[in-house]
């Protein structure tokens, strides 16, 4: 039986087919492979490109995650120095390599697929190789030499399970903060519209049927209150992203990490990011359960559900102009038809609805990842984190779009609202009349008794 070659060319994200004279060879316990000569990644990354390169989305597409990962690695190097298990010159070179990546350099070298098995191990391996090669270049060695700094130096006292777990949460925290900021922008714009429309009376509906009169400002005030409430809930869930398991290594017992390193590494990382991190109360629990990510994702889902409702309301209230509600006039941002001249569609609310649908789908992936954790480690942590990051990015951008290109420019159709308000007044009269008759009936019954 023929043995497959371990040295065939690689063609993955950020690489090109290796031609003769343009490659270097690296070896590991599985054999040897040819790698692009100047690539800062090595054989461990190359193996991932060879066998788990399928989604078309690489780590390089998430620069903020790369920065978070490099920041964690920088803290680990400093902690190993303080524990006196890493030489000062080697630590300095690793820290300088991390600083280059944090500054935005070499992100194209992070080429592993965002979806891969092994509990995010490829993220960690890719980072170890890139940082080791950058550090060695600074010390005068060549790419691929891994001397004097090896992958093990970069990964000292660490495991994928605690390093990537921590990096994911640092990155999620930052992205959720941007969602929260976008909600504040939306909140302020809704408050302005509440004040602007406070005296505009129109018709309320229940079950899509005529109800009583209401103020258009009251409607926007309800939207504002919803946004404020969801913002607070999202902040509360996001606070859990400051609970990390760094130092717990694989399953939470800290095996392979120096005790002195474990004592100082959370504090060092806290200083690097400028806020206090805390260790999870139970590091074994942190390795197995990702309900903190589930909670954040669930808050994004609930936010998305409410935003869909608001966007659908605006779509209905602006329908027409002749055959619909026609109470609101949405900003015209593009022509609505290649057939009907002058037709304007509610494209911005519809775009928000679609963005929110993406969030709902991402949340289902997160919940599934949480469900499929087994025994002592949830190996789908990376999938959950990616899904939260994707959801946070799309909803943050959609909220800003919705605010700037829809809410800010909304106007009311005063004439139409006045017409409908008269219907609402007649409904009130019916209700008042009915209450009067009901009260008279009660009085007659009492007198008879």
N, C-alpha and C positions, 0 to 999 in steps of 0.2 A: 504494500500500500504506500503510495507516494505521500511524503510529508510536505504540507504546504510551506512555501517559502516565507520566511520571516523578514525578508528584506525587500519586499516589493515597494514600488513608489507609492507615496502618499499624495492624495489629492483631496484636501479638505478646506474648510474656511480659512482664509489667510495663508494658504500654501499654494504652490503650483507644482505641476509634475516635475519630478527631479530628473534632470538630464545628467549625463556622464560628466563628472568633474564638478558638479554643483551640489554635492551632498557630503555629509559626514556619516560615519557609522557609530552607533551606540549599542551597548549590550546590556541586558538584564538577565534575570533568572530564566526567562522564556526564550532567550536567543538574542539575535542582533537585528537591527533595522537601519535602513538608510533614512536620513532626515535632511531637510533643506539645510545647506551649509551654514547659513547665517541665522537660522531660526533660534530664538532664545529659549524655546521650549525643547524638550528632549524626548526620549524614547517612551516614557510613561504617557505623555500627552499624545505622542504619535500612535500608540496602540489604541487609544480612544478614538482617534480620527479614523483608524482603519476599521474598527468593528462597531462603533457606536456613534456614527455620524449620519444622522437621518432626518432631523427636524428642520434643518436649514437655518437654525438660530443658534448662534454661538455665544459664549460668555462675553466676547468683545462687544456684543450688542447691549450690554448692561454695564456701562462704564462706572456707574455709582456703586455697583456691587463689587467690581474689581477694586475700586478705591477702598471700600469697606474691608475687603479681604486683605489688602496690603496694609491697612491700618492695624488690623488684628495681628498680622505677622510682625509688624514693627514693635508692637507692645510685647509680643512673645520674646522677641530677640532681646529687648531691654530687660525683661524679667529674668531671662536666662543669664544675662550678664550680672544682674544683681544677685542671683543665686550662685554665681561664680562657677557656672558650668559651661560658659561660653567665653572665649578669649576676647578681650577688648577690641583688637583689630578686626576680628571676624564679625563681631557684633556691629561695629561701625560700618563695615562694608554692607552688611545685610540691611541695616537701617537706611543707609544711603540709597540702596536699591529700592527699598520700599518707598522712600521719598520721591524717587523718580516716577514710580507708578502712580502714587497718590497725586502727583502734579499733572498727570495725564499722559505720560510717555509710555510707549510700548504696549498700549492696550490691544493692538492688533495681534499681539503674540498670545492672547488668551483665546484660544481657538476651539476649546472643547465644546461639544454639543450641550446645550442647556438641559436636555433630557438624556440622562444616562443612568445606568444602574450603578449599584455600589454605594449608595448613600452619599452622593456628592463627592466621592473620592477624586474624580477627575478634576474638579475645581481646585482641590488642594494640591494635587500633583502638578497641575499646570502652573500654579503659583509658585510652588517650591522650585520647579525647574527654571522658570523665568527669573526669579529673584536670585537663585544661586548663580546663574550665568551672568547676570548684571553685576553681582557682587564680585565675582571672579574677574570679570573684565576690569573692574576698578583696581583690583590687586595685581593686574598684569597677566592673568591667565587667559586661555582661549575659550571660546564658546564650546561647550561639550566636555571640557576637561573635568569639571566638578572638583577642582582642587585649587586652593586649599579649602574652599567651602563646598560641601556636598549638599545634596538634597536634605540629608538628615540634619545638618546644621540649621537649615532654614526651618525644619519641622521639629526641632528639639522640644521635648516636653509637651508635644501636641498630638492631636488626632484630628482627622477630618470631622469627627463627630462634634467636637467642641469648637474648633476653629470656624468651620463653615456655619454651624448653628449660630454662633455669635455674629459672624459677618452678615448673615441673612437678616438678623434682627436689627442690626445697625442700619442696614440699607432700607428695610421696611419702615423703620421709624422715620427716616428722612423723607421718604416718599409720602407717607401718611400726613406728615406735617404740611406738605405742599397741598394735599387734598383739603386739610383743615383751613389753610390760608385761602384756598379758592372758595370754600364755603363762607368764609367771612366776607369776601368780596360779594358773593351772591346775597348774603344776608343784608348787607348795607344797601344794595341796589333794590331789594324787595322792600326794605323799610322806606326808601325814597318813594317808591311807587305807592306804598300804603298811604303815605301822607298826601301824595299828589291826587290819589283817587278817593280819598276819604269821603268826600261829599258827592260822589257820583253814585246815585241810586240806580239799581237795576233789579233784575228778577233772579231769585235763587231757584234752583231745581233740586228735587229729590226724586230718585228713580227716573231721572231725565224728564220729569213732569214738572209743570209750573208749581212753584211754592210761594214763598213770601218775598217781600222786597228785602234787599240787602245792599250794602255798600260794596262797590268794587274794591275800595280800600280795605274793607274787612276781609275780603277774599285773599288779597295779597298779604295781609297781616297774618292770616293762617299759614300761608306758605312760609313766611318769615319765621314763625314760631317752630314749624317743623324743621327747617334748616338749622336753627339754633340748637334744638334738642339733639338732632343727629350729630351735629358738630361736637357737642359735649360727650355724647356716647362714644364717638370715634376717638376723642382725646383720652378717655378713660381706658379704652382697649389698647390704645397705642402706648400707654404708660408701661404696659407689661413687656414691651420690647426692650426695656432697660434691664430686664432680668435675664442673665446669661449663664452659661454653664462652662465658661472658659476655665480650664484646669481639671475638668472632669474626665478628659480624654475620651476613651471609647464608650464605655457604658455608665460612667459616672463615678467610678471608684478612684480615678486619678492615676491609675497604673501607668508607669512610664514617665510621669512628670515629677520633677524634684519638689519636695515639700516646700522649700523656700520659694521656688518659682510660683507655686500655687498660691502662696500667701500674698504675693505682690502683683501678680499679673492683672487682676481686675482693676486695681487702683491705677496702675500705669495706663491701661487702656482708657479709663475714665478721664485721666488728665489729657490724653491725646485728643479725645473727642469733645472735651469741655463740658461734660455733664457726668453725674454720678451713675455708675452701673452697680448692680447688686448681683450676687450669686443666687441662683435658684435655691430655695430651701432644701430641695431634694434633687441632687444632680442625676440620680438614677431615673427619677420621674422625667426630668428634662430630656434625657436621651430617648425616652420611649414615647412621650406624648407631645403633640404639637397643637394642643388646644389654644395656646396663645395666638398662633397664626389663624386658627379657625375662628377665634373671637374677632380678630381684626377683619378677617374676610367677611364674617357674618354682619359686622357693622357696615361694611361697604355694600353688601347685598341689600340690607334694610334701607340704607340711603338711596341706593339705585331704585328700589321699588317705589319709594316716595317721589323721587324725581320723575319717574315715568308717569306717575299720576299727575304731577304738576304740568309736565310737558303735554300730556293728553288734554288736560283742561284748557291750556292755552290754544291748542289746536282746535278744540271744539268752539271755544269762545270767539275765535277769530274766523270761524268757518263762514263761507258765503262768497262774495259780499251780499248777494241777493237771496240766496236760497238757504242760508245757514243762520247761526246765532248773530254773527257780525257785531259783537259788542266790543271786541278788542281789535286793534289794528297793529299787526306785528311789523317790524322793520322789513322792508324789501331788500334782500341781499343778492337775489339772482332772479332771472326770468324763470317762470314756473312751467313753461310749456313750449315745445317747438311747434305746437299745433294751434293752441289758443293764444292769440296776441294779448299781452297785458296780464296774463294770469300769474298770480303770485302764490306760491305754496309755502306752508309753514316748515321750511326745510331745516331750520335750526332746532326747533323742538323735536323734529323727527330724527335729527342726527343725535341729539341727546338720548332719545329713547333707544336708538341702536347701541350707543355706547353703554348704556345701562344694561342692555341685554347681554353684552359681552361680560360685564361684571357678574351678572347672575350665573353665567356659564363658568366663569373662573371660580366662583365660590363653590360650585358643585365639585370642581376638581380638588379644591382644598379640603372639602369635607371628605371626599373619597380618599385622599392621601392620609388623612387622619385615621380613617376607618381601617386602612390596610397596614398600619404599623403592626409589627409582630415582635413579641417577646421583648428583648432588651434594647432594641434600637428601631426607630422609625426611619427606614432608609428612603422614604419619600418626602423628607423634609425639604429638599431642594425643589421638588415639583411644587409643593405648597407655597414656598417662598416666591418662586417664579410667578405663580398664578396671582398671588397677592400684589406683587410688584407690577404685573401687567394690568391688573384691575385698577390699582391706584393711579397709574399713569394715565390710562384712558379716561377715567372718570374725572380726574383733576383737569385735564385738558378740555374735556367736554363741558365741565361746569364753567370754566373761564370763557369758552366760546359762547355758551348759552347766556351768560351774564352780559358779555360785551356786545353781542350781536343780536340779542333778543330782548332781555329784560330792560336794559338801559333805554332802549328806543321804543318801548311799547307805548301806544296811545289808546285812548278810549273813543268809541263812536258815541258821542254824547246824545245825538238824536235818537239812535237806536236804544240806548240805555233808558232814556226818558220814556220811550214808548213801552218798554218792558216793565219799567217801574210802575206804570199805571195798572198793568195787569197784576202786579204784586200787591198794589194797594187794594184792588178788588178782592184778592184772596184774603187779605187781612180782614176786610169787612165781613166776608163770609165766616171766617173763624170767629170774629167778635160776635157776629149775630148768632152763631151756633152756641157760643158760650152763654149768651144772654138767655137763649131759649132753654139751655140746660139748667141754668140757675133758677129760672122761673119754675121749671118742672120740680126741682128740689123743694122750693118754697111751697108749692101746692101739696106735695107729698107730706111735708111736715105739718101743714095745717090740717090735713085729713087725719093724721095720727093724733 
